[in-house]
Every structure is written in C-alpha cells, then in structure tokens.
Amino acid sequence: MSERIRFPREAWVPLLAGLYWLWNAPDHAFVGFLFSVVPGCLLLGGGISMLLMPGDVRIAQFAGLGGVLGVVFALPAFLVLGFGSGLLLLAASFAGLLAAGHHSVKVETPVEGVPQPEPSAALSLQVALDEALLATMTLTQALPRTDEYARIEREITDAREMFDSRGWLEKPEGYHAEPLPLSNPVIRSGRTRGIDFERLSFDSEYEPHAREPGRARWLSYGANRRAAAWVLRHADESRPWLVCVHGYKMGFPLTDLLAFAPEYFHERLGLNLLVPVLPLHGSRRMGRRSGDGFIGAEVMDTVHAEAQAMWDIRRLLSWVRAQSDSGVGVVGLSLGGYNAALLSSLDPALRCAILGIPLADFSRAMFRHAPALHLRGVEAIGIDRNRVSEVLRVVSPLSLTPKVPVEHRSIFAAVGDRLVPPDQTRDLWRHWGEPRIEWYQGGHLTFRAHAAVRRLVIETLRGADLVV
C-alpha cells in the first residue's frame, strides 16, 4: 500500500488551493485575512501531509474540512473581491474537497465481504463530506484529565467483575430490566419548518443497577432524566407505527424529523411516526453539544446511555401499544441503527427492523476515531479495545440475538462510509443472519440521495404489512 499512495498526485490539489488562499489573504483586509487563513492552512497542511505522511487516515479529514470551509468562505468573495476572484477561490476549494475524498478512498483498506468503491467525483465528494464532519468532531472532542484515566480503568475493571458474576456477559439480555409502563406523558403541540408534530415528555425513571460503577455520576445528569420524543400521528387509531431512531449529535425536531422524511412516510404512506430523543441528546444533553458523552472516554456513561435508551424506547412502545395493536416497526440511522438493532433483540413484537448506516461496535469506533493523545493515555494504564468491548457487551447488538424474523430485517450502508466503516455493518449483517442489504456508492451523510435505499425501506415495510 505504501508504494501505491507514495507522493499521490491528488496531494497537489489541496496544496495549491491552500497556497492560493494564503497568497491572496493580505488583499482581503483584516477580517478577510482571518477567514482566508483557516481554509488556506487546512488545505495546505492536508496536501503537504498527503505527500510526507502517506497512509495516515486522518489527513483527509482536515483537507476535507479545509475544502468545505473554503467553499463557504469563497461565497462572500464574489461580493468583496469580484466575480473572477470569487470563482477561482470557489473552484480551488471545491477541487481540494474532491481531492480529499479521492485520497480517502485510495488509502482505505478494502473490506472483505463489502463491494468495492467505484471511483467517481460523486463518491469523492460524499466521502470528503464525511471526512470534514469527522474533523469537526476530532477538533471539539473533550479529553479526560490525566488524573481521570485511573478512575476510568477502575470502573471498567469493577464493571467487568460485576457483569461476569451476575451472568450478564454470557447472557447480556439479563442486564436490561423490564421498564415501567408509560401511561400519562405530557404532550404539547409543536411545529418546525412547516411540520406539525407533538412534543411528548416524561420522567424516564431509569437508574443503573445498585452498586454499578458510574451510577452516581449518571444520576447527576439532571436534564437527561427527562425523556422526550417527537410524535406524528393520524386521527385513525388503526394506523401502524414506525419508531424512528435518530443519529449521533441529533435530538432536535428539525434535524430528527427531516431525517425521516415525514412528508413521505407519515403523509403519503400513512404511518404514525415516533421519534425518541436519545439520552444525552437535544434537551437531555449535559455538554455544550448534543450527544456529548454518549460515546467517549467515559465507558460506563456509554453503557448507561445505551441501557437508558432501551428503557425509554420500550416505555414509549408500551404507550403506543396501549393505543393501538396495528403493528410497530423500527428504523434507525447511524447510532440510531445501533439502537434499532439492540431494540430488535429485546422486543419480540416488532414487525420489522431496518438499520441504516448502522454503528455496530462502540469500542471499535472509539479506538478508530479517538485522538492519538487519548489513545496513548488509555493504553498507558492498560485499557485496550478488548477490555472495553467486554464491558460494552451487555449493550451490544453483536452479542444479542434479534427477535424480528430474518425476512423482516434489512440494512443499508455506504461503501465509502467514514463515520461507520463498512466492516462494522458487514459484521452486524452476518450476525443478523445475512438479511437483505443494500450497499450504495456513497458516504454516511448522503443516504437520502440514493433511490435504492428508499426502495429497500418501502419493501421491508410492505413485507411486514405496515404499508400497502
């Protein structure tokens, strides 16, 4: 591989684009100079790194981010610098973005059992957008203090001993307590971008097991103890329901509802939609950003977040089924796909389960995407991926058996996905008995641009008699 990517030709594209931004920076006045330096340095640094550090999978992240910022920052240049200069900056930035995606596809190791990416400008663009998003996550990810690593290690050790002694490592389903029925949630009307919906909220009442490591910390997250969901339902109580589980960093009405195309699934197909807000997301967040803490260094927070997600969604399903027995299916995207897979192993009454670009292994994702400084910290105190995987086994869809019949399971995934690498989806597909799967030539963020994805979803819903 090192020979194939040594001094790649595409490296010169972001390198020259970055130089062009920096060359023109002094002519843009002080504010324009500051705006020029950011994409210029990212593009230049990305190009140089492709030449001098071949094969590093993180290089394309920052080249991609530079390309995205360059495209955005070039738009005001049309007004400030004139049409010609603005067009050159826009073209250079877009070319740098495509080069970042092309380089990412080139350096990624082929995955056995997954269709090979078919090189194209469209694929390069979609992969580059994934890489740019990963760069923002890397830049804003909070790292533990040095003195916190020892506590994290103790929690992992203690949790492993507790889970093993109670038989949960062998039979993870036993870790999940039967949730309390939900009878009287608070329901208020809401509206976003022309979509009328209901805001449902209730006290979660989830608590980690007694003496479970991290319990007190988890219960201190006050906002997270109030669960929420977005509901779109018809007056006809006989309509089937579709549980739609959002992805990482979402949890707001606008993003969540638009991700699941309510104009199609609710209005055209006539489904009732239930969109739960995952723990630590949206109004339940504990950090500056939605989703902070769900996946990260605090391993026991990840365990509790996932366990609470299952508790809350199963409570919501008790509310749904008290109103109607017309059938329920589940679809999830990314982190939501992980949750949909886990839910299908705990709820025997689901009609179908559709996993979209699904995460399957938290520990694998953590160790792939974590900053190198953090990985050195955890490795220094003896935390490796296998130890983390053992503890996370109690909330892993790869360790539980789905209860939905295999003919009513389906998966769609991207061959160029950078947030959830294809090997994760492949492993979940195999664990699920190799149901129908649609691999599209694209990235994580662009599934709605591929018609085959919608066809798969519709056919799965029809096969489960949820739509006609």
TIVO-460608 format. One record per residue (C-alpha): x, y, z; residue number from 1. Coordinates in nm, 2 decimals, padded with zeros to 4 digits. Example, Ala and Ser with C-alpha at 12.3 -4.5 7.8 and 13.67 -1.06 7.14 Angstrom:
NODE        x        y        z   num
NODE    01.23   -00.45    00.78     1
NODE    01.37   -00.11    00.71     2
***
This chain:
NODE        x        y        z   num
NODE    00.00    00.00    00.00     1
NODE    00.28    00.24    00.08     2
NODE    00.40    00.23   -00.29     3
NODE    00.06    00.29   -00.43     4
NODE    00.00    00.61   -00.22     5
NODE    00.35    00.74   -00.20     6
NODE    00.36    01.10   -00.33     7
NODE    00.00    01.08   -00.46     8
NODE   -00.08    01.32   -00.74     9
NODE   -00.41    01.44   -00.58    10
NODE   -00.20    01.59   -00.29    11
NODE   -00.10    01.88   -00.52    12
NODE   -00.47    01.99   -00.55    13
NODE   -00.53    02.09   -00.18    14
NODE   -00.17    02.21   -00.15    15
NODE   -00.20    02.45   -00.44    16
NODE   -00.55    02.55   -00.33    17
NODE   -00.42    02.63    00.02    18
NODE   -00.13    02.83   -00.13    19
NODE   -00.38    03.03   -00.34    20
NODE   -00.59    03.12   -00.03    21
NODE   -00.29    03.23    00.16    22
NODE   -00.13    03.42   -00.13    23
NODE   -00.45    03.63   -00.16    24
NODE   -00.50    03.66    00.22    25
NODE   -00.32    04.00    00.25    26
NODE   -00.56    04.16    00.00    27
NODE   -00.87    04.07    00.19    28
NODE   -00.84    04.32    00.48    29
NODE   -00.81    04.21    00.84    30
NODE   -01.14    04.02    00.87    31
NODE   -01.09    03.86    00.52    32
NODE   -00.74    03.77    00.61    33
NODE   -00.86    03.57    00.91    34
NODE   -01.12    03.39    00.70    35
NODE   -00.86    03.31    00.44    36
NODE   -00.60    03.17    00.68    37
NODE   -00.83    02.89    00.81    38
NODE   -00.91    02.71    00.48    39
NODE   -00.57    02.80    00.34    40
NODE   -00.38    02.64    00.63    41
NODE   -00.61    02.33    00.64    42
NODE   -00.58    02.28    00.26    43
NODE   -00.21    02.34    00.25    44
NODE   -00.14    02.12    00.56    45
NODE   -00.36    01.85    00.41    46
NODE   -00.18    01.85    00.08    47
NODE    00.17    01.85    00.24    48
NODE    00.07    01.57    00.48    49
NODE   -00.05    01.35    00.19    50
NODE    00.30    01.39    00.04    51
NODE    00.50    01.35    00.36    52
NODE    00.29    01.12    00.57    53
NODE    00.14    00.87    00.33    54
NODE   -00.14    00.64    00.45    55
NODE   -00.25    00.83    00.76    56
NODE   -00.63    00.81    00.75    57
NODE   -00.68    01.14    00.94    58
NODE   -00.51    01.35    00.68    59
NODE   -00.82    01.36    00.45    60
NODE   -01.03    01.48    00.75    61
NODE   -00.86    01.81    00.77    62
NODE   -00.81    01.85    00.39    63
NODE   -01.19    01.79    00.36    64
NODE   -01.27    02.04    00.63    65
NODE   -01.05    02.30    00.46    66
NODE   -01.23    02.23    00.13    67
NODE   -01.57    02.27    00.29    68
NODE   -01.47    02.60    00.47    69
NODE   -01.31    02.72    00.15    70
NODE   -01.63    02.67   -00.05    71
NODE   -01.83    02.85    00.22    72
NODE   -01.59    03.14    00.27    73
NODE   -01.55    03.18   -00.10    74
NODE   -01.91    03.29   -00.14    75
NODE   -01.87    03.63    00.02    76
NODE   -01.56    03.68   -00.20    77
NODE   -01.79    03.72   -00.50    78
NODE   -01.92    04.05   -00.35    79
NODE   -01.59    04.17   -00.19    80
NODE   -01.33    04.07   -00.45    81
NODE   -01.53    04.04   -00.76    82
NODE   -01.67    03.75   -00.97    83
NODE   -01.34    03.63   -01.11    84
NODE   -01.15    03.61   -00.77    85
NODE   -01.45    03.45   -00.60    86
NODE   -01.49    03.19   -00.87    87
NODE   -01.12    03.10   -00.85    88
NODE   -01.14    03.06   -00.47    89
NODE   -01.46    02.86   -00.50    90
NODE   -01.32    02.63   -00.77    91
NODE   -00.99    02.58   -00.59    92
NODE   -01.17    02.49   -00.27    93
NODE   -01.41    02.25   -00.44    94
NODE   -01.12    02.08   -00.62    95
NODE   -00.94    02.04   -00.28    96
NODE   -01.26    01.89   -00.13    97
NODE   -01.28    01.63   -00.42    98
NODE   -00.91    01.55   -00.38    99
NODE   -00.95    01.49   -00.01   100
NODE   -01.23    01.24   -00.08   101
NODE   -01.04    01.07   -00.36   102
NODE   -00.74    01.03   -00.13   103
NODE   -00.95    00.89    00.14   104
NODE   -01.09    00.62   -00.09   105
NODE   -00.74    00.54   -00.21   106
NODE   -00.58    00.49    00.13   107
NODE   -00.87    00.29    00.29   108
NODE   -00.80   -00.08    00.31   109
NODE   -01.05   -00.29    00.11   110
NODE   -01.30   -00.47    00.34   111
NODE   -01.37   -00.84    00.27   112
NODE   -01.73   -00.90    00.20   113
NODE   -01.81   -00.54    00.11   114
NODE   -01.85   -00.42   -00.25   115
NODE   -01.55   -00.22   -00.37   116
NODE   -01.59    00.16   -00.41   117
NODE   -01.63    00.27   -00.77   118
NODE   -01.41    00.58   -00.81   119
NODE   -01.61    00.88   -00.92   120
NODE   -01.64    01.25   -00.85   121
NODE   -01.97    01.19   -00.68   122
NODE   -01.82    00.93   -00.44   123
NODE   -01.52    01.15   -00.37   124
NODE   -01.75    01.44   -00.27   125
NODE   -01.96    01.22   -00.04   126
NODE   -01.66    01.07    00.13   127
NODE   -01.50    01.42    00.17   128
NODE   -01.81    01.54    00.35   129
NODE   -01.78    01.25    00.59   130
NODE   -01.41    01.34    00.65   131
NODE   -01.49    01.70    00.71   132
NODE   -01.75    01.61    00.97   133
NODE   -01.50    01.38    01.14   134
NODE   -01.25    01.66    01.16   135
NODE   -01.50    01.88    01.34   136
NODE   -01.57    01.60    01.59   137
NODE   -01.19    01.55    01.64   138
NODE   -01.13    01.92    01.70   139
NODE   -01.41    01.96    01.95   140
NODE   -01.38    01.63    02.14   141
NODE   -01.31    01.68    02.51   142
NODE   -01.04    01.46    02.66   143
NODE   -01.02    01.34    03.02   144
NODE   -00.77    01.49    03.25   145
NODE   -00.46    01.29    03.32   146
NODE   -00.58    01.20    03.67   147
NODE   -00.91    01.07    03.54   148
NODE   -00.77    00.77    03.35   149
NODE   -00.71    00.57    03.66   150
NODE   -01.07    00.61    03.77   151
NODE   -01.20    00.51    03.43   152
NODE   -00.98    00.20    03.44   153
NODE   -01.12    00.11    03.79   154
NODE   -01.47    00.15    03.66   155
NODE   -01.41   -00.08    03.37   156
NODE   -01.25   -00.34    03.59   157
NODE   -01.52   -00.33    03.85   158
NODE   -01.80   -00.34    03.59   159
NODE   -01.65   -00.64    03.42   160
NODE   -01.63   -00.83    03.75   161
NODE   -01.99   -00.73    03.84   162
NODE   -02.13   -00.82    03.49   163
NODE   -01.95   -01.15    03.49   164
NODE   -02.06   -01.25    03.84   165
NODE   -02.42   -01.19    03.75   166
NODE   -02.40   -01.38    03.43   167
NODE   -02.46   -01.08    03.21   168
NODE   -02.15   -01.13    02.99   169
NODE   -02.28   -01.47    02.90   170
NODE   -02.64   -01.36    02.87   171
NODE   -02.65   -00.99    02.81   172
NODE   -03.03   -00.97    02.78   173
NODE   -03.05   -01.02    03.15   174
NODE   -02.87   -00.68    03.21   175
NODE   -03.18   -00.50    03.08   176
NODE   -03.45   -00.46    03.34   177
NODE   -03.82   -00.47    03.23   178
NODE   -03.92   -00.10    03.21   179
NODE   -04.22    00.06    03.38   180
NODE   -04.52    00.11    03.16   181
NODE   -04.58    00.47    03.04   182
NODE   -04.93    00.59    03.08   183
NODE   -04.96    00.97    03.11   184
NODE   -04.68    01.15    02.93   185
NODE   -04.70    01.53    02.88   186
NODE   -04.80    01.61    02.52   187
NODE   -04.78    01.95    02.37   188
NODE   -04.81    02.07    02.01   189
NODE   -04.51    02.18    01.81   190
NODE   -04.42    02.30    01.46   191
NODE   -04.09    02.31    01.27   192
NODE   -04.03    02.41    00.91   193
NODE   -04.40    02.36    00.82   194
NODE   -04.42    02.02    01.00   195
NODE   -04.68    01.99    01.28   196
NODE   -04.59    01.74    01.55   197
NODE   -04.64    01.66    01.91   198
NODE   -04.38    01.70    02.18   199
NODE   -04.40    01.41    02.42   200
NODE   -04.21    01.41    02.75   201
NODE   -04.20    01.21    03.07   202
NODE   -03.97    01.12    03.36   203
NODE   -03.75    00.84    03.25   204
NODE   -03.72    00.67    03.59   205
NODE   -03.42    00.48    03.46   206
NODE   -03.15    00.40    03.71   207
NODE   -02.83    00.19    03.67   208
NODE   -02.82   -00.12    03.88   209
NODE   -02.73   -00.08    04.25   210
NODE   -02.36   -00.05    04.31   211
NODE   -02.29   -00.04    03.93   212
NODE   -01.98    00.17    03.86   213
NODE   -02.06    00.52    03.74   214
NODE   -02.42    00.51    03.88   215
NODE   -02.40    00.82    04.10   216
NODE   -02.24    01.02    03.81   217
NODE   -02.50    00.91    03.57   218
NODE   -02.79    01.00    03.80   219
NODE   -02.63    01.35    03.85   220
NODE   -02.71    01.44    03.49   221
NODE   -03.04    01.61    03.57   222
NODE   -03.15    01.71    03.23   223
NODE   -03.11    01.36    03.10   224
NODE   -03.36    01.23    03.34   225
NODE   -03.65    01.39    03.15   226
NODE   -03.71    01.18    02.84   227
NODE   -03.87    01.32    02.52   228
NODE   -04.00    01.21    02.18   229
NODE   -04.15    01.37    01.87   230
NODE   -04.48    01.22    01.75   231
NODE   -04.67    01.25    01.42   232
NODE   -04.99    01.05    01.43   233
NODE   -05.32    01.03    01.24   234
NODE   -05.67    01.05    01.39   235
NODE   -05.73    00.70    01.27   236
NODE   -05.60    00.49    01.56   237
NODE   -05.57    00.18    01.34   238
NODE   -05.26    00.32    01.16   239
NODE   -04.93    00.13    01.21   240
NODE   -04.64    00.29    01.39   241
NODE   -04.28    00.34    01.28   242
NODE   -04.02    00.41    01.55   243
NODE   -03.75    00.63    01.40   244
NODE   -03.43    00.65    01.60   245
NODE   -03.21    00.94    01.52   246
NODE   -02.83    00.95    01.48   247
NODE   -02.54    01.08    01.69   248
NODE   -02.54    01.46    01.77   249
NODE   -02.91    01.50    01.67   250
NODE   -03.20    01.52    01.91   251
NODE   -03.39    01.83    01.78   252
NODE   -03.72    01.84    01.60   253
NODE   -03.59    01.99    01.28   254
NODE   -03.30    01.75    01.23   255
NODE   -03.48    01.44    01.35   256
NODE   -03.80    01.48    01.16   257
NODE   -03.64    01.58    00.83   258
NODE   -03.40    01.28    00.85   259
NODE   -03.71    01.05    00.83   260
NODE   -03.90    01.23    00.55   261
NODE   -04.24    01.28    00.73   262
NODE   -04.39    01.41    00.41   263
NODE   -04.34    01.06    00.26   264
NODE   -04.37    00.81    00.55   265
NODE   -04.63    00.99    00.75   266
NODE   -04.84    01.18    00.49   267
NODE   -04.81    00.96    00.18   268
NODE   -04.77    00.61    00.34   269
NODE   -05.00    00.69    00.63   270
NODE   -04.77    00.57    00.91   271
NODE   -04.76    00.72    01.26   272
NODE   -04.41    00.82    01.35   273
NODE   -04.25    00.81    01.69   274
NODE   -03.90    00.97    01.71   275
NODE   -03.74    00.92    02.06   276
NODE   -03.47    01.16    02.18   277
NODE   -03.18    00.95    02.28   278
NODE   -03.01    01.01    02.62   279
NODE   -02.77    01.30    02.63   280
NODE   -02.91    01.44    02.31   281
NODE   -03.12    01.75    02.25   282
NODE   -03.28    01.89    02.56   283
NODE   -03.12    01.60    02.75   284
NODE   -02.76    01.70    02.68   285
NODE   -02.51    01.75    02.95   286
NODE   -02.24    01.92    02.75   287
NODE   -02.23    02.21    02.50   288
NODE   -02.32    01.99    02.22   289
NODE   -02.60    01.74    02.17   290
NODE   -02.46    01.38    02.22   291
NODE   -02.15    01.47    02.42   292
NODE   -02.07    01.18    02.65   293
NODE   -02.27    00.91    02.47   294
NODE   -01.97    00.77    02.30   295
NODE   -01.63    00.86    02.45   296
NODE   -01.37    00.81    02.72   297
NODE   -01.63    00.76    03.00   298
NODE   -01.70    00.40    02.91   299
NODE   -01.96    00.34    03.18   300
NODE   -02.15    00.65    03.06   301
NODE   -02.18    00.48    02.72   302
NODE   -02.31    00.17    02.89   303
NODE   -02.57    00.36    03.09   304
NODE   -02.67    00.58    02.79   305
NODE   -02.74    00.27    02.58   306
NODE   -02.93    00.09    02.86   307
NODE   -03.14    00.40    02.92   308
NODE   -03.21    00.44    02.55   309
NODE   -03.36    00.08    02.56   310
NODE   -03.55    00.16    02.88   311
NODE   -03.70    00.48    02.74   312
NODE   -03.79    00.34    02.39   313
NODE   -03.96    00.03    02.54   314
NODE   -04.16    00.26    02.78   315
NODE   -04.27    00.46    02.47   316
NODE   -04.37    00.14    02.30   317
NODE   -04.59    00.05    02.59   318
NODE   -04.77    00.38    02.54   319
NODE   -04.80    00.32    02.17   320
NODE   -04.94   -00.03    02.21   321
NODE   -05.19    00.08    02.47   322
NODE   -05.35    00.30    02.19   323
NODE   -05.33    00.05    01.90   324
NODE   -05.24   -00.30    01.82   325
NODE   -05.19   -00.24    01.45   326
NODE   -04.82   -00.31    01.45   327
NODE   -04.49   -00.14    01.51   328
NODE   -04.16   -00.14    01.31   329
NODE   -03.83    00.03    01.38   330
NODE   -03.58    00.22    01.16   331
NODE   -03.26    00.38    01.28   332
NODE   -02.98    00.58    01.14   333
NODE   -02.61    00.55    01.24   334
NODE   -02.62    00.55    01.62   335
NODE   -03.00    00.51    01.58   336
NODE   -02.92    00.20    01.37   337
NODE   -02.73    00.06    01.67   338
NODE   -03.03    00.13    01.89   339
NODE   -03.27   -00.02    01.64   340
NODE   -03.06   -00.34    01.63   341
NODE   -03.05   -00.37    02.01   342
NODE   -03.42   -00.30    02.04   343
NODE   -03.50   -00.58    01.80   344
NODE   -03.32   -00.81    02.04   345
NODE   -03.53   -00.71    02.34   346
NODE   -03.87   -00.66    02.19   347
NODE   -04.03   -00.97    02.04   348
NODE   -04.33   -00.79    01.90   349
NODE   -04.17   -00.57    01.64   350
NODE   -04.29   -00.63    01.29   351
NODE   -03.97   -00.53    01.12   352
NODE   -03.63   -00.37    01.18   353
NODE   -03.44   -00.15    00.93   354
NODE   -03.09   -00.05    01.01   355
NODE   -02.95    00.25    00.82   356
NODE   -02.57    00.31    00.81   357
NODE   -02.56    00.14    01.15   358
NODE   -02.29    00.16    01.41   359
NODE   -02.23   -00.19    01.54   360
NODE   -01.93   -00.18    01.78   361
NODE   -01.87    00.12    02.01   362
NODE   -01.52    00.01    02.11   363
NODE   -01.40   -00.03    01.75   364
NODE   -01.54    00.32    01.67   365
NODE   -01.38    00.47    01.98   366
NODE   -01.03    00.33    01.91   367
NODE   -01.05    00.43    01.54   368
NODE   -01.16    00.78    01.58   369
NODE   -01.01    00.88    01.92   370
NODE   -00.73    01.14    01.91   371
NODE   -00.38    00.98    01.94   372
NODE   -00.32    01.16    02.27   373
NODE   -00.62    00.99    02.43   374
NODE   -00.52    00.65    02.29   375
NODE   -00.18    00.69    02.45   376
NODE   -00.34    00.78    02.78   377
NODE   -00.57    00.47    02.79   378
NODE   -00.30    00.24    02.67   379
NODE   -00.06    00.36    02.94   380
NODE   -00.29    00.24    03.21   381
NODE   -00.37   -00.09    03.04   382
NODE   -00.71   -00.02    02.88   383
NODE   -00.73   -00.18    02.54   384
NODE   -01.01   -00.24    02.30   385
NODE   -01.08   -00.60    02.42   386
NODE   -01.14   -00.48    02.78   387
NODE   -01.37   -00.20    02.66   388
NODE   -01.56   -00.45    02.44   389
NODE   -01.62   -00.69    02.73   390
NODE   -01.79   -00.43    02.94   391
NODE   -01.99   -00.29    02.64   392
NODE   -02.11   -00.65    02.56   393
NODE   -02.42   -00.60    02.78   394
NODE   -02.54   -00.33    02.54   395
NODE   -02.40   -00.46    02.21   396
NODE   -02.63   -00.58    01.93   397
NODE   -02.35   -00.82    01.83   398
NODE   -02.39   -01.01    02.15   399
NODE   -02.77   -01.05    02.15   400
NODE   -03.00   -01.24    01.91   401
NODE   -03.26   -01.04    01.71   402
NODE   -03.62   -01.15    01.77   403
NODE   -03.75   -01.00    01.44   404
NODE   -03.78   -01.27    01.18   405
NODE   -03.49   -01.26    00.93   406
NODE   -03.72   -01.20    00.64   407
NODE   -03.83   -00.87    00.80   408
NODE   -03.48   -00.74    00.87   409
NODE   -03.29   -00.52    00.63   410
NODE   -02.98   -00.30    00.63   411
NODE   -02.85   -00.02    00.40   412
NODE   -02.49    00.10    00.42   413
NODE   -02.23    00.31    00.23   414
NODE   -01.92    00.16    00.08   415
NODE   -01.74    00.48    00.14   416
NODE   -01.87    00.55    00.49   417
NODE   -01.60    00.71    00.71   418
NODE   -01.80    00.76    01.03   419
NODE   -01.91    00.40    01.04   420
NODE   -01.66    00.20    00.85   421
NODE   -01.82   -00.08    00.63   422
NODE   -01.66   -00.36    00.84   423
NODE   -01.90   -00.27    01.12   424
NODE   -02.21   -00.30    00.91   425
NODE   -02.08   -00.62    00.75   426
NODE   -02.03   -00.78    01.09   427
NODE   -02.37   -00.68    01.21   428
NODE   -02.52   -00.81    00.88   429
NODE   -02.35   -01.15    00.94   430
NODE   -02.46   -01.16    01.30   431
NODE   -02.82   -01.09    01.18   432
NODE   -02.83   -01.39    00.96   433
NODE   -02.73   -01.21    00.64   434
NODE   -03.07   -01.04    00.57   435
NODE   -03.13   -00.82    00.26   436
NODE   -02.87   -00.55    00.25   437
NODE   -02.82   -00.25    00.01   438
NODE   -02.47   -00.12   -00.03   439
NODE   -02.48    00.22   -00.20   440
NODE   -02.18    00.40   -00.36   441
NODE   -02.16    00.69   -00.12   442
NODE   -02.09    00.82    00.22   443
NODE   -02.25    00.83    00.56   444
NODE   -02.44    01.16    00.52   445
NODE   -02.59    01.11    00.17   446
NODE   -02.81    00.80    00.20   447
NODE   -03.12    01.00    00.10   448
NODE   -02.96    01.07   -00.24   449
NODE   -02.97    00.70   -00.33   450
NODE   -03.30    00.57   -00.46   451
NODE   -03.22    00.21   -00.38   452
NODE   -03.22    00.30   -00.01   453
NODE   -03.58    00.42   -00.02   454
NODE   -03.69    00.12   -00.22   455
NODE   -03.54   -00.11    00.04   456
NODE   -03.71    00.06    00.32   457
NODE   -04.05    00.06    00.15   458
NODE   -04.02   -00.31    00.05   459
NODE   -03.93   -00.40    00.41   460
NODE   -04.23   -00.21    00.54   461
NODE   -04.46   -00.38    00.29   462
NODE   -04.32   -00.72    00.36   463
NODE   -04.41   -00.66    00.73   464
NODE   -04.77   -00.55    00.63   465
NODE   -04.71   -00.20    00.78   466
NODE   -04.79   -00.03    00.45   467
NODE   -04.97   -00.13    00.13   468
***
